[in-house]
Amino acid sequence: MYNPQQTKTLQGITEELLKSGKDINESSIEVLRDALRFHEYRYYVQTDPLISDAEYDDLYKQLEKIEKEDPALITVDSPTQRVGKGLIRDFHKVQHLVPMLSLENSYNAADLLDWDRKARELSGLSNIEYCIEPKFDGASVSLVYEDDLLTKGVTRGDGETGDDITPNIKQIRSIPLSASFSKYGIQQIEVRGEVLMNKNNFKKYNDALIEEGLPPLANPRNSAAGSLRIKDTAEVSRRNLEGFLYHVSFINNIDNNHLEPETHSGMLDMLWQLGFRSPKKEMKVVKGIDAVIEHVHAFESKRDDLPYEIDGMVIKVNDIQLQERLGMTSHHPRWAIAFKFKARQATSKLLDVEYQVGRTGAVTPVAKIKPVQVGGVTVSSISIHNEEYIKEKDLKINDTILIERSGDVIPQIVKSFAELRNGTETNIKFLKNCPSCKSALFKTEDESVWRCINLNCEAQVVERIIHFVSKDAMDIRSFGEANVRKFYKMGFLKDIPGIYSIDTDTLRTLEGFGEKSINNLQEAIEKSKTQPLHRLIYALGIRYVGETTAKTLAQSVKNIFDLGAYNLEQLKELSDVGVKVAGSIYEFFQNNDNLQLLKKLDSLGIKMEKQEAALSGGNLTGQTFLFTGTLTQLKRNVAEEAVETNGGKILSGVSSKLNYLVVGEDAGSKLEKAKKIPGIKIISEEEFLKLLPT
Ligand code: IVH
């Protein structure tokens, strides 16, 4: 969309705009909008940002301010206009300009050979050029642009008519609100594509649901489809959806002037040039079906490396005139076919239900199922979350069930087959007492999980220790879940402080604990005493306090005990701390047992303060850093943490604001870019380590 010259100009403009005191007026507002559109494109379409999130926010706020002062300046395609206004009342039905057809499926080489043979017979050609692209596993949508403006976003619906979800489509930042189709002689265009949630965002979203005691979503596909039907546009925006556009279904030309490309790959290129995320980079154009077969198989092996889910490939005749000649059957076009990858679904039997007690006392039913292979792993137990979930999926013991495992996501039950029941099925019983300590379970009105509220419940104690030593918490390597359970069962680890006084003589008597493993364990325990404060806060396992909130809390105090002095109001003022989170933190620090635990950890030498450097200005104060490539000595998050604790700042992209680019192995485009900007110091990992205090 933006050629290198424009990129340079827009980046220059951005730097000017970011200088404080710049006066934006009526004549320069469109320049500001263009700069914002450019950075949205760099971030969401090219996934290669040039400025940090904070710098983007700064520009965005400048625009918001001037539009607020003079609303007459607002345009429909201003970047501020993505933000929804309140709730959507109803989704109106809209007729698609062209019906949304589905594709014929193929599963092996023979199916593809057969399809190609038919196409060659019908066309009289001996060899056909095909365009191959991923089959995105999301929710299909249809977009209409008129006179260069996005006017409609519609769900598939029944293929003829769908729901008007335009306000929700506008929340997807990779979908431009305006695009210069007129340059291609296009007055009106209908573009088809798939909306999806990438694997990373899906995981984050599900982790947050689980933390709240809510059942996670089964797969990114369901989450995209569900998100598009949410009536609160702000919530849709929070879900970070992405849109891939892969098909032009209708064009109305200006003055019958056909300037649009004549091939499908050309169309994908045009969409990319206009600022859309089309599969331009993922597509491959080949001649003949043999090359297609080779490519789809090769791509299947790379499936897990992609940041989003795909369930196959789509093969399309590249020449659009030939597509028209081939036409369609009553169900699907003859010029395209889907090649489906191996299913990641399987059927199994629900044999029994066991109950697990989590570190916050949540009692979760876990289905024991007949072991089954799904997407290369054997699954024998699956969490079934809570009573509501069990009712919604209509699960009974002895049911035949459908299981899905998408990518590296934990397996989920999709549904039960009620039609296969034979009378041997029994209802799943819900517990009234904790399976571990037998105390009565409680459930609040606004929650769907039952909880054991006995803080000394053994199962909870063990889970809290496991969480405390885990990788993202105190990171006590070689301790791990198995050892915690073993030591607890044997009676020589009773609580979190016990980790620091573990008796090595007793360990020596255990099978598999040689001198070396004991030394490693001791070293890891010792090292954990100086973990940054936010890790300790996270390790305490306070409900709703994930890694981000733990960082916010650590930033706001000198010492962990200071948190005890915060009242609810003060906690709510911290970024991203809502009523529920504030309540949980408050309760934790008012509880005497928890304070005793902290005092004990303090007396054992665990660091309770934020690192001095960060408070008084470390030796990296005011310096900005960015890491690229693979680091060999430090993990990326540890290196970034080191920058922050020493007063430095991490930027998200290469720009003239960057002081240091730390280059690891196989560094790519960021390094090339940095070389062109004078003033950026390009340093190795070793040089970076030397900058840190010893
Ligand atoms: S082309 C008329 N291309 O798969 C042809 N579809 O099972 C229009 N899909 O309905 C569709 N990735 O929702 C096409 N690269 C891709 C696709 C794709 C995913 C979806 C789409 C379609 C369904 C068919």
Boltz pocket constraint, residues with backbone or C-beta under 6 A from the ligand:
constraints:
  - pocket:
      binder: B
      contacts: [[A, 101], [A, 102], [A, 103], [A, 133], [A, 134], [A, 135], [A, 136], [A, 137], [A, 139], [A, 140], [A, 192], [A, 193], [A, 194], [A, 246], [A, 247], [A, 314], [A, 333], [A, 336], [A, 338]]
      max_distance: 6.0
